[in-house]
Amino acid sequence: MIIAIDFDGTIVDHQYPDIGQPVPGALEAIREIQQRGHRVMLWTMRSGESLRQAFDYCKNHGVNFTSEWTNQNPEQHSWTNSNKQYANFYIDDAAIGCPLREHPSALSKRECVDWAKVMEILRAKPGF
């Protein structure tokens, strides 16, 4: 599977352009997804230096994305010219239906992704 994952509010608390506190369970869940053999790509509005900081943050925490292209799946260019990133699942705090929770140490006081519930959903999917 290919899973596209947002950064702010999903992997870390909303502190853009800075890097917020980690969302509870995010890094562990993403590492599990990767250990199961699934490809993970970054799905974010960040660009330039703030995008590089997001990649570096994840890499320093044991998460290596399938591609350093954000919002694009480099493999899809063999079958489409679309700018929309192809993935089987999109995990994003702004997505309707994505389970959210309060972040216990968040400065922004915005809800973030509830990774325990996301992983329950993924583990129930055939092929996961």
C-alpha positions in Angstrom: 0.0 0.0 0.0 1.0 3.6 -0.5 0.0 5.9 2.4 0.3 9.7 2.2 0.7 11.4 5.5 0.4 15.1 6.4 2.9 16.7 8.7 1.5 19.6 10.8 -1.3 18.3 13.1 -0.6 14.7 12.0 3.0 14.0 12.8 3.7 17.1 14.9 1.6 19.7 16.6 0.6 22.8 14.6 3.5 25.2 15.0 4.2 26.1 11.4 6.8 27.3 10.3 8.4 25.8 13.3 8.3 22.1 14.1 5.8 21.3 16.9 5.8 18.6 19.6 5.3 15.1 18.2 1.8 13.9 18.0 1.4 11.0 20.4 2.0 7.7 18.7 2.6 9.2 15.2 6.3 8.2 14.7 5.7 4.7 16.2 2.7 4.1 13.9 4.5 5.3 10.8 7.5 3.1 11.6 5.1 0.1 12.0 3.5 0.9 8.7 6.9 0.9 7.1 8.0 -2.3 8.9 4.9 -4.0 7.4 6.3 -3.1 4.0 4.1 -0.3 3.0 5.3 2.9 1.3 4.9 6.2 3.1 4.9 9.6 1.4 4.7 13.1 2.8 1.5 15.0 2.0 2.0 18.6 3.2 1.6 22.2 2.4 5.2 22.9 3.5 7.7 23.9 0.9 11.3 25.1 0.6 13.3 25.2 3.9 10.3 24.3 6.1 9.7 21.2 3.9 13.4 20.2 4.3 13.0 20.6 8.1 10.0 18.3 8.0 11.9 15.6 6.1 14.9 16.0 8.4 12.7 15.8 11.5 11.2 12.5 10.3 14.5 11.0 9.2 16.0 11.9 12.6 13.1 10.0 14.2 13.5 6.8 12.1 10.9 7.7 9.4 12.2 7.6 5.8 9.7 8.5 3.2 9.5 6.5 -0.1 10.3 9.7 -2.0 11.5 13.1 -1.1 9.0 14.5 -3.5 6.2 16.0 -1.5 2.6 15.7 -2.8 3.7 13.6 -5.7 4.2 9.9 -6.2 7.1 9.7 -8.6 5.9 6.2 -9.8 2.6 7.6 -11.1 4.2 9.6 -13.9 4.5 6.5 -16.0 0.7 6.4 -16.2 -0.6 9.9 -15.5 0.5 13.6 -15.7 -1.8 14.5 -12.8 -0.3 16.7 -10.0 -2.5 14.9 -7.5 -0.5 12.4 -5.4 -1.8 8.9 -5.8 -2.0 6.9 -2.6 -4.2 4.1 -1.2 -4.8 6.1 2.0 -4.4 9.7 3.1 -3.8 10.5 6.8 -4.4 14.2 7.5 -5.9 16.1 10.4 -7.9 18.2 8.0 -9.5 15.1 6.3 -13.2 14.5 7.0 -13.5 11.3 9.1 -9.9 11.2 10.2 -10.0 10.4 14.0 -8.7 13.3 16.1 -7.8 13.9 19.7 -6.5 16.7 21.9 -2.7 16.9 22.0 -1.7 16.8 25.7 1.2 19.3 25.3 0.2 21.2 22.3 0.7 25.0 22.2 -1.7 25.5 19.4 -4.7 23.8 21.3 -5.8 22.4 17.9 -6.8 18.7 17.7 -4.4 16.3 16.1 -4.6 12.8 14.5 -5.5 10.0 16.9 -2.9 7.5 15.8 -4.3 4.7 18.0 -7.6 4.9 16.1 -5.9 5.3 12.7 -3.9 2.1 13.3 -7.0 0.2 14.4 -8.6 1.2 11.0 -5.5 0.3 9.0 -5.0 -3.0 10.8 -8.6 -4.0 9.8 -7.9 -3.4 6.1 -7.2 -6.5 4.0 -3.5 -6.6 3.0 -2.3 -4.4 5.8 
